[in-house]
Amino acid sequence: MMSGYHLGKLVAPFTGIGSCNLQVLIAWLTEMLLPTIGAGKKIVLDNASFHRCQLVREVVETAGCELIYSLFIN
């Protein structure tokens, strides 16, 4: 399950079957999270290897958001 936390609410909830991978993350970001929260926000991800893919950074920054990695969430 993935979701965002924005203005005190859970947003863009997603439940999938199986494990998460780069394709699932990109689809969730582009189709659900980023359109919901809008530009100028910070996206915090953990340090999973596919989160650190350049494509993830490009998708987030193209939407006008900032990408931050945290070692303290999982």
mmCIF file of the N, C-alpha and C atoms, coordinates in Angstrom:
data_MODEL
# 
_entry.id   MODEL 
# 
loop_
_atom_site.group_PDB 
_atom_site.id 
_atom_site.type_symbol 
_atom_site.label_atom_id 
_atom_site.label_alt_id 
_atom_site.label_comp_id 
_atom_site.label_asym_id 
_atom_site.label_entity_id 
_atom_site.label_seq_id 
_atom_site.pdbx_PDB_ins_code 
_atom_site.Cartn_x 
_atom_site.Cartn_y 
_atom_site.Cartn_z 
_atom_site.occupancy 
_atom_site.B_iso_or_equiv 
_atom_site.pdbx_formal_charge 
_atom_site.auth_seq_id 
_atom_site.auth_comp_id 
_atom_site.auth_asym_id 
_atom_site.auth_atom_id 
_atom_site.pdbx_PDB_model_num 
ATOM 1   N N  . MET A 1 1  ? 0.838  -1.174 0.000   1.00 0.00 ? 1  MET A N  1 
ATOM 2   C CA . MET A 1 1  ? 0.000  0.000  0.000   1.00 0.00 ? 1  MET A CA 1 
ATOM 3   C C  . MET A 1 1  ? 0.882  1.235  0.000   1.00 0.00 ? 1  MET A C  1 
ATOM 4   N N  . MET A 1 2  ? 0.471  2.219  -0.750  1.00 0.00 ? 2  MET A N  1 
ATOM 5   C CA . MET A 1 2  ? 1.155  3.516  -0.774  1.00 0.00 ? 2  MET A CA 1 
ATOM 6   C C  . MET A 1 2  ? 0.103  4.591  -0.617  1.00 0.00 ? 2  MET A C  1 
ATOM 7   N N  . SER A 1 3  ? 0.498  5.677  -0.014  1.00 0.00 ? 3  SER A N  1 
ATOM 8   C CA . SER A 1 3  ? -0.351 6.865  0.031   1.00 0.00 ? 3  SER A CA 1 
ATOM 9   C C  . SER A 1 3  ? 0.528  8.054  0.363   1.00 0.00 ? 3  SER A C  1 
ATOM 10  N N  . GLY A 1 4  ? -0.029 9.216  0.169   1.00 0.00 ? 4  GLY A N  1 
ATOM 11  C CA . GLY A 1 4  ? 0.660  10.434 0.548   1.00 0.00 ? 4  GLY A CA 1 
ATOM 12  C C  . GLY A 1 4  ? -0.009 11.029 1.774   1.00 0.00 ? 4  GLY A C  1 
ATOM 13  N N  . TYR A 1 5  ? 0.675  11.949 2.410   1.00 0.00 ? 5  TYR A N  1 
ATOM 14  C CA . TYR A 1 5  ? 0.118  12.682 3.540   1.00 0.00 ? 5  TYR A CA 1 
ATOM 15  C C  . TYR A 1 5  ? 0.244  14.156 3.202   1.00 0.00 ? 5  TYR A C  1 
ATOM 16  N N  . HIS A 1 6  ? -0.893 14.823 3.046   1.00 0.00 ? 6  HIS A N  1 
ATOM 17  C CA . HIS A 1 6  ? -0.892 16.212 2.570   1.00 0.00 ? 6  HIS A CA 1 
ATOM 18  C C  . HIS A 1 6  ? -1.974 16.987 3.312   1.00 0.00 ? 6  HIS A C  1 
ATOM 19  N N  . LEU A 1 7  ? -1.580 18.090 3.921   1.00 0.00 ? 7  LEU A N  1 
ATOM 20  C CA . LEU A 1 7  ? -2.513 18.950 4.657   1.00 0.00 ? 7  LEU A CA 1 
ATOM 21  C C  . LEU A 1 7  ? -3.317 18.166 5.697   1.00 0.00 ? 7  LEU A C  1 
ATOM 22  N N  . GLY A 1 8  ? -2.639 17.257 6.384   1.00 0.00 ? 8  GLY A N  1 
ATOM 23  C CA . GLY A 1 8  ? -3.261 16.511 7.465   1.00 0.00 ? 8  GLY A CA 1 
ATOM 24  C C  . GLY A 1 8  ? -4.149 15.360 7.042   1.00 0.00 ? 8  GLY A C  1 
ATOM 25  N N  . LYS A 1 9  ? -4.105 14.988 5.760   1.00 0.00 ? 9  LYS A N  1 
ATOM 26  C CA . LYS A 1 9  ? -4.953 13.897 5.266   1.00 0.00 ? 9  LYS A CA 1 
ATOM 27  C C  . LYS A 1 9  ? -4.140 12.919 4.422   1.00 0.00 ? 9  LYS A C  1 
ATOM 28  N N  . LEU A 1 10 ? -4.564 11.660 4.425   1.00 0.00 ? 10 LEU A N  1 
ATOM 29  C CA . LEU A 1 10 ? -3.994 10.691 3.499   1.00 0.00 ? 10 LEU A CA 1 
ATOM 30  C C  . LEU A 1 10 ? -4.571 10.960 2.116   1.00 0.00 ? 10 LEU A C  1 
ATOM 31  N N  . VAL A 1 11 ? -3.716 10.976 1.108   1.00 0.00 ? 11 VAL A N  1 
ATOM 32  C CA . VAL A 1 11 ? -4.150 11.228 -0.261  1.00 0.00 ? 11 VAL A CA 1 
ATOM 33  C C  . VAL A 1 11 ? -3.556 10.180 -1.195  1.00 0.00 ? 11 VAL A C  1 
ATOM 34  N N  . ALA A 1 12 ? -4.183 9.979  -2.313  1.00 0.00 ? 12 ALA A N  1 
ATOM 35  C CA . ALA A 1 12 ? -3.717 9.078  -3.366  1.00 0.00 ? 12 ALA A CA 1 
ATOM 36  C C  . ALA A 1 12 ? -3.440 7.669  -2.848  1.00 0.00 ? 12 ALA A C  1 
ATOM 37  N N  . PRO A 1 13 ? -4.372 7.075  -2.095  1.00 0.00 ? 13 PRO A N  1 
ATOM 38  C CA . PRO A 1 13 ? -4.126 5.717  -1.600  1.00 0.00 ? 13 PRO A CA 1 
ATOM 39  C C  . PRO A 1 13 ? -4.097 4.713  -2.749  1.00 0.00 ? 13 PRO A C  1 
ATOM 40  N N  . PHE A 1 14 ? -3.201 3.754  -2.641  1.00 0.00 ? 14 PHE A N  1 
ATOM 41  C CA . PHE A 1 14 ? -3.062 2.734  -3.676  1.00 0.00 ? 14 PHE A CA 1 
ATOM 42  C C  . PHE A 1 14 ? -2.720 1.411  -3.016  1.00 0.00 ? 14 PHE A C  1 
ATOM 43  N N  . THR A 1 15 ? -3.456 0.395  -3.360  1.00 0.00 ? 15 THR A N  1 
ATOM 44  C CA . THR A 1 15 ? -3.169 -0.960 -2.906  1.00 0.00 ? 15 THR A CA 1 
ATOM 45  C C  . THR A 1 15 ? -2.986 -1.829 -4.133  1.00 0.00 ? 15 THR A C  1 
ATOM 46  N N  . GLY A 1 16 ? -1.883 -2.532 -4.193  1.00 0.00 ? 16 GLY A N  1 
ATOM 47  C CA . GLY A 1 16 ? -1.616 -3.402 -5.331  1.00 0.00 ? 16 GLY A CA 1 
ATOM 48  C C  . GLY A 1 16 ? -1.359 -4.825 -4.879  1.00 0.00 ? 16 GLY A C  1 
ATOM 49  N N  . ILE A 1 17 ? -1.352 -5.702 -5.822  1.00 0.00 ? 17 ILE A N  1 
ATOM 50  C CA . ILE A 1 17 ? -1.034 -7.101 -5.552  1.00 0.00 ? 17 ILE A CA 1 
ATOM 51  C C  . ILE A 1 17 ? 0.425  -7.324 -5.912  1.00 0.00 ? 17 ILE A C  1 
ATOM 52  N N  . GLY A 1 18 ? 1.167  -7.937 -5.020  1.00 0.00 ? 18 GLY A N  1 
ATOM 53  C CA . GLY A 1 18 ? 2.586  -8.172 -5.265  1.00 0.00 ? 18 GLY A CA 1 
ATOM 54  C C  . GLY A 1 18 ? 3.428  -7.060 -4.667  1.00 0.00 ? 18 GLY A C  1 
ATOM 55  N N  . SER A 1 19 ? 4.665  -7.000 -5.090  1.00 0.00 ? 19 SER A N  1 
ATOM 56  C CA . SER A 1 19 ? 5.578  -6.005 -4.532  1.00 0.00 ? 19 SER A CA 1 
ATOM 57  C C  . SER A 1 19 ? 5.608  -4.752 -5.394  1.00 0.00 ? 19 SER A C  1 
ATOM 58  N N  . CYS A 1 20 ? 6.105  -3.697 -4.814  1.00 0.00 ? 20 CYS A N  1 
ATOM 59  C CA . CYS A 1 20 ? 6.241  -2.431 -5.532  1.00 0.00 ? 20 CYS A CA 1 
ATOM 60  C C  . CYS A 1 20 ? 7.533  -2.472 -6.341  1.00 0.00 ? 20 CYS A C  1 
ATOM 61  N N  . ASN A 1 21 ? 7.533  -1.803 -7.475  1.00 0.00 ? 21 ASN A N  1 
ATOM 62  C CA . ASN A 1 21 ? 8.732  -1.681 -8.294  1.00 0.00 ? 21 ASN A CA 1 
ATOM 63  C C  . ASN A 1 21 ? 8.713  -0.297 -8.958  1.00 0.00 ? 21 ASN A C  1 
ATOM 64  N N  . LEU A 1 22 ? 9.675  -0.054 -9.792  1.00 0.00 ? 22 LEU A N  1 
ATOM 65  C CA . LEU A 1 22 ? 9.795  1.264  -10.420 1.00 0.00 ? 22 LEU A CA 1 
ATOM 66  C C  . LEU A 1 22 ? 8.561  1.621  -11.235 1.00 0.00 ? 22 LEU A C  1 
ATOM 67  N N  . GLN A 1 23 ? 8.036  0.683  -12.010 1.00 0.00 ? 23 GLN A N  1 
ATOM 68  C CA . GLN A 1 23 ? 6.887  0.969  -12.855 1.00 0.00 ? 23 GLN A CA 1 
ATOM 69  C C  . GLN A 1 23 ? 5.657  1.327  -12.019 1.00 0.00 ? 23 GLN A C  1 
ATOM 70  N N  . VAL A 1 24 ? 5.447  0.617  -10.925 1.00 0.00 ? 24 VAL A N  1 
ATOM 71  C CA . VAL A 1 24 ? 4.311  0.906  -10.039 1.00 0.00 ? 24 VAL A CA 1 
ATOM 72  C C  . VAL A 1 24 ? 4.482  2.286  -9.410  1.00 0.00 ? 24 VAL A C  1 
ATOM 73  N N  . LEU A 1 25 ? 5.684  2.588  -8.934  1.00 0.00 ? 25 LEU A N  1 
ATOM 74  C CA . LEU A 1 25 ? 5.942  3.884  -8.304  1.00 0.00 ? 25 LEU A CA 1 
ATOM 75  C C  . LEU A 1 25 ? 5.711  5.032  -9.289  1.00 0.00 ? 25 LEU A C  1 
ATOM 76  N N  . ILE A 1 26 ? 6.235  4.915  -10.504 1.00 0.00 ? 26 ILE A N  1 
ATOM 77  C CA . ILE A 1 26 ? 6.077  5.974  -11.505 1.00 0.00 ? 26 ILE A CA 1 
ATOM 78  C C  . ILE A 1 26 ? 4.602  6.173  -11.835 1.00 0.00 ? 26 ILE A C  1 
ATOM 79  N N  . ALA A 1 27 ? 3.869  5.086  -12.006 1.00 0.00 ? 27 ALA A N  1 
ATOM 80  C CA . ALA A 1 27 ? 2.436  5.198  -12.295 1.00 0.00 ? 27 ALA A CA 1 
ATOM 81  C C  . ALA A 1 27 ? 1.711  5.889  -11.151 1.00 0.00 ? 27 ALA A C  1 
ATOM 82  N N  . TRP A 1 28 ? 2.020  5.520  -9.920  1.00 0.00 ? 28 TRP A N  1 
ATOM 83  C CA . TRP A 1 28 ? 1.369  6.132  -8.753  1.00 0.00 ? 28 TRP A CA 1 
ATOM 84  C C  . TRP A 1 28 ? 1.704  7.622  -8.667  1.00 0.00 ? 28 TRP A C  1 
ATOM 85  N N  . LEU A 1 29 ? 2.965  7.955  -8.868  1.00 0.00 ? 29 LEU A N  1 
ATOM 86  C CA . LEU A 1 29 ? 3.352  9.368  -8.820  1.00 0.00 ? 29 LEU A CA 1 
ATOM 87  C C  . LEU A 1 29 ? 2.634  10.182 -9.893  1.00 0.00 ? 29 LEU A C  1 
ATOM 88  N N  . THR A 1 30 ? 2.686  9.715  -11.137 1.00 0.00 ? 30 THR A N  1 
ATOM 89  C CA . THR A 1 30 ? 2.161  10.507 -12.250 1.00 0.00 ? 30 THR A CA 1 
ATOM 90  C C  . THR A 1 30 ? 0.638  10.514 -12.331 1.00 0.00 ? 30 THR A C  1 
ATOM 91  N N  . GLU A 1 31 ? 0.014  9.421  -11.957 1.00 0.00 ? 31 GLU A N  1 
ATOM 92  C CA . GLU A 1 31 ? -1.437 9.322  -12.114 1.00 0.00 ? 31 GLU A CA 1 
ATOM 93  C C  . GLU A 1 31 ? -2.227 9.652  -10.855 1.00 0.00 ? 31 GLU A C  1 
ATOM 94  N N  . MET A 1 32 ? -1.583 9.535  -9.700  1.00 0.00 ? 32 MET A N  1 
ATOM 95  C CA . MET A 1 32 ? -2.349 9.713  -8.468  1.00 0.00 ? 32 MET A CA 1 
ATOM 96  C C  . MET A 1 32 ? -1.803 10.821 -7.561  1.00 0.00 ? 32 MET A C  1 
ATOM 97  N N  . LEU A 1 33 ? -0.547 10.690 -7.131  1.00 0.00 ? 33 LEU A N  1 
ATOM 98  C CA . LEU A 1 33 ? -0.042 11.614 -6.106  1.00 0.00 ? 33 LEU A CA 1 
ATOM 99  C C  . LEU A 1 33 ? 0.200  13.026 -6.637  1.00 0.00 ? 33 LEU A C  1 
ATOM 100 N N  . LEU A 1 34 ? 1.016  13.150 -7.651  1.00 0.00 ? 34 LEU A N  1 
ATOM 101 C CA . LEU A 1 34 ? 1.403  14.492 -8.107  1.00 0.00 ? 34 LEU A CA 1 
ATOM 102 C C  . LEU A 1 34 ? 0.223  15.330 -8.588  1.00 0.00 ? 34 LEU A C  1 
ATOM 103 N N  . PRO A 1 35 ? -0.743 14.773 -9.323  1.00 0.00 ? 35 PRO A N  1 
ATOM 104 C CA . PRO A 1 35 ? -1.904 15.589 -9.685  1.00 0.00 ? 35 PRO A CA 1 
ATOM 105 C C  . PRO A 1 35 ? -2.745 16.019 -8.475  1.00 0.00 ? 35 PRO A C  1 
ATOM 106 N N  . THR A 1 36 ? -2.696 15.237 -7.417  1.00 0.00 ? 36 THR A N  1 
ATOM 107 C CA . THR A 1 36 ? -3.485 15.533 -6.219  1.00 0.00 ? 36 THR A CA 1 
ATOM 108 C C  . THR A 1 36 ? -2.870 16.654 -5.390  1.00 0.00 ? 36 THR A C  1 
ATOM 109 N N  . ILE A 1 37 ? -1.551 16.642 -5.247  1.00 0.00 ? 37 ILE A N  1 
ATOM 110 C CA . ILE A 1 37 ? -0.922 17.610 -4.337  1.00 0.00 ? 37 ILE A CA 1 
ATOM 111 C C  . ILE A 1 37 ? -0.473 18.893 -5.026  1.00 0.00 ? 37 ILE A C  1 
ATOM 112 N N  . GLY A 1 38 ? -0.207 18.856 -6.325  1.00 0.00 ? 38 GLY A N  1 
ATOM 113 C CA . GLY A 1 38 ? 0.213  20.054 -7.036  1.00 0.00 ? 38 GLY A CA 1 
ATOM 114 C C  . GLY A 1 38 ? 1.686  20.380 -6.854  1.00 0.00 ? 38 GLY A C  1 
ATOM 115 N N  . ALA A 1 39 ? 2.121  21.406 -7.536  1.00 0.00 ? 39 ALA A N  1 
ATOM 116 C CA . ALA A 1 39 ? 3.534  21.819 -7.535  1.00 0.00 ? 39 ALA A CA 1 
ATOM 117 C C  . ALA A 1 39 ? 3.927  22.466 -6.214  1.00 0.00 ? 39 ALA A C  1 
ATOM 118 N N  . GLY A 1 40 ? 5.235  22.505 -5.992  1.00 0.00 ? 40 GLY A N  1 
ATOM 119 C CA . GLY A 1 40 ? 5.788  23.196 -4.842  1.00 0.00 ? 40 GLY A CA 1 
ATOM 120 C C  . GLY A 1 40 ? 5.847  22.379 -3.570  1.00 0.00 ? 40 GLY A C  1 
ATOM 121 N N  . LYS A 1 41 ? 5.573  21.095 -3.655  1.00 0.00 ? 41 LYS A N  1 
ATOM 122 C CA . LYS A 1 41 ? 5.565  20.242 -2.462  1.00 0.00 ? 41 LYS A CA 1 
ATOM 123 C C  . LYS A 1 41 ? 6.842  19.413 -2.393  1.00 0.00 ? 41 LYS A C  1 
ATOM 124 N N  . LYS A 1 42 ? 7.104  18.845 -1.228  1.00 0.00 ? 42 LYS A N  1 
ATOM 125 C CA . LYS A 1 42 ? 8.243  17.950 -1.028  1.00 0.00 ? 42 LYS A CA 1 
ATOM 126 C C  . LYS A 1 42 ? 7.733  16.520 -0.991  1.00 0.00 ? 42 LYS A C  1 
ATOM 127 N N  . ILE A 1 43 ? 8.368  15.652 -1.755  1.00 0.00 ? 43 ILE A N  1 
ATOM 128 C CA . ILE A 1 43 ? 8.052  14.234 -1.796  1.00 0.00 ? 43 ILE A CA 1 
ATOM 129 C C  . ILE A 1 43 ? 9.154  13.518 -1.033  1.00 0.00 ? 43 ILE A C  1 
ATOM 130 N N  . VAL A 1 44 ? 8.795  12.802 0.016   1.00 0.00 ? 44 VAL A N  1 
ATOM 131 C CA . VAL A 1 44 ? 9.769  12.089 0.833   1.00 0.00 ? 44 VAL A CA 1 
ATOM 132 C C  . VAL A 1 44 ? 9.614  10.593 0.579   1.00 0.00 ? 44 VAL A C  1 
ATOM 133 N N  . LEU A 1 45 ? 10.696 9.962  0.152   1.00 0.00 ? 45 LEU A N  1 
ATOM 134 C CA . LEU A 1 45 ? 10.725 8.523  -0.100  1.00 0.00 ? 45 LEU A CA 1 
ATOM 135 C C  . LEU A 1 45 ? 11.806 7.888  0.765   1.00 0.00 ? 45 LEU A C  1 
ATOM 136 N N  . ASP A 1 46 ? 11.645 6.591  1.029   1.00 0.00 ? 46 ASP A N  1 
ATOM 137 C CA . ASP A 1 46 ? 12.720 5.898  1.733   1.00 0.00 ? 46 ASP A CA 1 
ATOM 138 C C  . ASP A 1 46 ? 13.840 5.589  0.737   1.00 0.00 ? 46 ASP A C  1 
ATOM 139 N N  . ASN A 1 47 ? 14.837 4.845  1.168   1.00 0.00 ? 47 ASN A N  1 
ATOM 140 C CA . ASN A 1 47 ? 16.011 4.648  0.314   1.00 0.00 ? 47 ASN A CA 1 
ATOM 141 C C  . ASN A 1 47 ? 15.975 3.326  -0.457  1.00 0.00 ? 47 ASN A C  1 
ATOM 142 N N  . ALA A 1 48 ? 14.791 2.835  -0.813  1.00 0.00 ? 48 ALA A N  1 
ATOM 143 C CA . ALA A 1 48 ? 14.709 1.653  -1.675  1.00 0.00 ? 48 ALA A CA 1 
ATOM 144 C C  . ALA A 1 48 ? 15.475 1.937  -2.965  1.00 0.00 ? 48 ALA A C  1 
ATOM 145 N N  . SER A 1 49 ? 16.140 0.940  -3.504  1.00 0.00 ? 49 SER A N  1 
ATOM 146 C CA . SER A 1 49 ? 17.016 1.172  -4.663  1.00 0.00 ? 49 SER A CA 1 
ATOM 147 C C  . SER A 1 49 ? 16.263 1.771  -5.853  1.00 0.00 ? 49 SER A C  1 
ATOM 148 N N  . PHE A 1 50 ? 15.047 1.334  -6.120  1.00 0.00 ? 50 PHE A N  1 
ATOM 149 C CA . PHE A 1 50 ? 14.336 1.878  -7.281  1.00 0.00 ? 50 PHE A CA 1 
ATOM 150 C C  . PHE A 1 50 ? 13.800 3.284  -7.027  1.00 0.00 ? 50 PHE A C  1 
ATOM 151 N N  . HIS A 1 51 ? 13.726 3.722  -5.784  1.00 0.00 ? 51 HIS A N  1 
ATOM 152 C CA . HIS A 1 51 ? 13.340 5.110  -5.498  1.00 0.00 ? 51 HIS A CA 1 
ATOM 153 C C  . HIS A 1 51 ? 14.433 6.073  -5.948  1.00 0.00 ? 51 HIS A C  1 
ATOM 154 N N  . ARG A 1 52 ? 15.667 5.601  -5.972  1.00 0.00 ? 52 ARG A N  1 
ATOM 155 C CA . ARG A 1 52 ? 16.802 6.463  -6.315  1.00 0.00 ? 52 ARG A CA 1 
ATOM 156 C C  . ARG A 1 52 ? 17.092 6.513  -7.817  1.00 0.00 ? 52 ARG A C  1 
ATOM 157 N N  . CYS A 1 53 ? 16.209 5.961  -8.606  1.00 0.00 ? 53 CYS A N  1 
ATOM 158 C CA . CYS A 1 53 ? 16.352 5.988  -10.064 1.00 0.00 ? 53 CYS A CA 1 
ATOM 159 C C  . CYS A 1 53 ? 16.192 7.427  -10.567 1.00 0.00 ? 53 CYS A C  1 
ATOM 160 N N  . GLN A 1 54 ? 16.982 7.797  -11.557 1.00 0.00 ? 54 GLN A N  1 
ATOM 161 C CA . GLN A 1 54 ? 16.912 9.148  -12.115 1.00 0.00 ? 54 GLN A CA 1 
ATOM 162 C C  . GLN A 1 54 ? 15.523 9.473  -12.647 1.00 0.00 ? 54 GLN A C  1 
ATOM 163 N N  . LEU A 1 55 ? 14.810 8.483  -13.168 1.00 0.00 ? 55 LEU A N  1 
ATOM 164 C CA . LEU A 1 55 ? 13.467 8.707  -13.689 1.00 0.00 ? 55 LEU A CA 1 
ATOM 165 C C  . LEU A 1 55 ? 12.521 9.209  -12.605 1.00 0.00 ? 55 LEU A C  1 
ATOM 166 N N  . VAL A 1 56 ? 12.654 8.694  -11.402 1.00 0.00 ? 56 VAL A N  1 
ATOM 167 C CA . VAL A 1 56 ? 11.808 9.147  -10.286 1.00 0.00 ? 56 VAL A CA 1 
ATOM 168 C C  . VAL A 1 56 ? 12.059 10.624 -10.027 1.00 0.00 ? 56 VAL A C  1 
ATOM 169 N N  . ARG A 1 57 ? 13.312 11.001 -9.953  1.00 0.00 ? 57 ARG A N  1 
ATOM 170 C CA . ARG A 1 57 ? 13.662 12.419 -9.736  1.00 0.00 ? 57 ARG A CA 1 
ATOM 171 C C  . ARG A 1 57 ? 13.108 13.294 -10.855 1.00 0.00 ? 57 ARG A C  1 
ATOM 172 N N  . GLU A 1 58 ? 13.247 12.845 -12.095 1.00 0.00 ? 58 GLU A N  1 
ATOM 173 C CA . GLU A 1 58 ? 12.751 13.628 -13.231 1.00 0.00 ? 58 GLU A CA 1 
ATOM 174 C C  . GLU A 1 58 ? 11.235 13.810 -13.178 1.00 0.00 ? 58 GLU A C  1 
ATOM 175 N N  . VAL A 1 59 ? 10.514 12.756 -12.842 1.00 0.00 ? 59 VAL A N  1 
ATOM 176 C CA . VAL A 1 59 ? 9.048  12.838 -12.760 1.00 0.00 ? 59 VAL A CA 1 
ATOM 177 C C  . VAL A 1 59 ? 8.635  13.827 -11.677 1.00 0.00 ? 59 VAL A C  1 
ATOM 178 N N  . VAL A 1 60 ? 9.260  13.732 -10.509 1.00 0.00 ? 60 VAL A N  1 
ATOM 179 C CA . VAL A 1 60 ? 8.921  14.609 -9.392  1.00 0.00 ? 60 VAL A CA 1 
ATOM 180 C C  . VAL A 1 60 ? 9.275  16.056 -9.713  1.00 0.00 ? 60 VAL A C  1 
ATOM 181 N N  . GLU A 1 61 ? 10.460 16.287 -10.230 1.00 0.00 ? 61 GLU A N  1 
ATOM 182 C CA . GLU A 1 61 ? 10.891 17.657 -10.517 1.00 0.00 ? 61 GLU A CA 1 
ATOM 183 C C  . GLU A 1 61 ? 10.126 18.264 -11.688 1.00 0.00 ? 61 GLU A C  1 
ATOM 184 N N  . THR A 1 62 ? 9.755  17.468 -12.673 1.00 0.00 ? 62 THR A N  1 
ATOM 185 C CA . THR A 1 62 ? 8.947  17.962 -13.790 1.00 0.00 ? 62 THR A CA 1 
ATOM 186 C C  . THR A 1 62 ? 7.587  18.448 -13.298 1.00 0.00 ? 62 THR A C  1 
ATOM 187 N N  . ALA A 1 63 ? 7.088  17.826 -12.241 1.00 0.00 ? 63 ALA A N  1 
ATOM 188 C CA . ALA A 1 63 ? 5.807  18.243 -11.658 1.00 0.00 ? 63 ALA A CA 1 
ATOM 189 C C  . ALA A 1 63 ? 5.967  19.457 -10.747 1.00 0.00 ? 63 ALA A C  1 
ATOM 190 N N  . GLY A 1 64 ? 7.203  19.964 -10.609 1.00 0.00 ? 64 GLY A N  1 
ATOM 191 C CA . GLY A 1 64 ? 7.440  21.154 -9.798  1.00 0.00 ? 64 GLY A CA 1 
ATOM 192 C C  . GLY A 1 64 ? 7.585  20.866 -8.316  1.00 0.00 ? 64 GLY A C  1 
ATOM 193 N N  . CYS A 1 65 ? 7.921  19.630 -7.983  1.00 0.00 ? 65 CYS A N  1 
ATOM 194 C CA . CYS A 1 65 ? 8.096  19.245 -6.581  1.00 0.00 ? 65 CYS A CA 1 
ATOM 195 C C  . CYS A 1 65 ? 9.562  18.928 -6.305  1.00 0.00 ? 65 CYS A C  1 
ATOM 196 N N  . GLU A 1 66 ? 9.890  18.793 -5.036  1.00 0.00 ? 66 GLU A N  1 
ATOM 197 C CA . GLU A 1 66 ? 11.250 18.480 -4.604  1.00 0.00 ? 66 GLU A CA 1 
ATOM 198 C C  . GLU A 1 66 ? 11.275 17.063 -4.050  1.00 0.00 ? 66 GLU A C  1 
ATOM 199 N N  . LEU A 1 67 ? 12.299 16.301 -4.399  1.00 0.00 ? 67 LEU A N  1 
ATOM 200 C CA . LEU A 1 67 ? 12.440 14.923 -3.931  1.00 0.00 ? 67 LEU A CA 1 
ATOM 201 C C  . LEU A 1 67 ? 13.451 14.856 -2.800  1.00 0.00 ? 67 LEU A C  1 
ATOM 202 N N  . ILE A 1 68 ? 13.059 14.228 -1.709  1.00 0.00 ? 68 ILE A N  1 
ATOM 203 C CA . ILE A 1 68 ? 13.915 14.055 -0.533  1.00 0.00 ? 68 ILE A CA 1 
ATOM 204 C C  . ILE A 1 68 ? 13.916 12.579 -0.174  1.00 0.00 ? 68 ILE A C  1 
ATOM 205 N N  . TYR A 1 69 ? 15.085 12.060 0.193   1.00 0.00 ? 69 TYR A N  1 
ATOM 206 C CA . TYR A 1 69 ? 15.187 10.675 0.654   1.00 0.00 ? 69 TYR A CA 1 
ATOM 207 C C  . TYR A 1 69 ? 15.412 10.666 2.154   1.00 0.00 ? 69 TYR A C  1 
ATOM 208 N N  . SER A 1 70 ? 14.716 9.775  2.837   1.00 0.00 ? 70 SER A N  1 
ATOM 209 C CA . SER A 1 70 ? 14.844 9.666  4.286   1.00 0.00 ? 70 SER A CA 1 
ATOM 210 C C  . SER A 1 70 ? 15.252 8.250  4.654   1.00 0.00 ? 70 SER A C  1 
ATOM 211 N N  . LEU A 1 71 ? 16.211 8.129  5.537   1.00 0.00 ? 71 LEU A N  1 
ATOM 212 C CA . LEU A 1 71 ? 16.607 6.822  6.048   1.00 0.00 ? 71 LEU A CA 1 
ATOM 213 C C  . LEU A 1 71 ? 15.723 6.381  7.197   1.00 0.00 ? 71 LEU A C  1 
ATOM 214 N N  . PHE A 1 72 ? 14.839 7.246  7.647   1.00 0.00 ? 72 PHE A N  1 
ATOM 215 C CA . PHE A 1 72 ? 14.078 7.005  8.870   1.00 0.00 ? 72 PHE A CA 1 
ATOM 216 C C  . PHE A 1 72 ? 12.640 6.563  8.639   1.00 0.00 ? 72 PHE A C  1 
ATOM 217 N N  . ILE A 1 73 ? 12.268 6.290  7.380   1.00 0.00 ? 73 ILE A N  1 
ATOM 218 C CA . ILE A 1 73 ? 10.918 5.773  7.129   1.00 0.00 ? 73 ILE A CA 1 
ATOM 219 C C  . ILE A 1 73 ? 11.034 4.435  6.416   1.00 0.00 ? 73 ILE A C  1 
ATOM 220 N N  . ASN A 1 74 ? 10.159 3.560  6.734   1.00 0.00 ? 74 ASN A N  1 
ATOM 221 C CA . ASN A 1 74 ? 10.051 2.245  6.079   1.00 0.00 ? 74 ASN A CA 1 
ATOM 222 C C  . ASN A 1 74 ? 8.773  1.607  6.520   1.00 0.00 ? 74 ASN A C  1 
# 
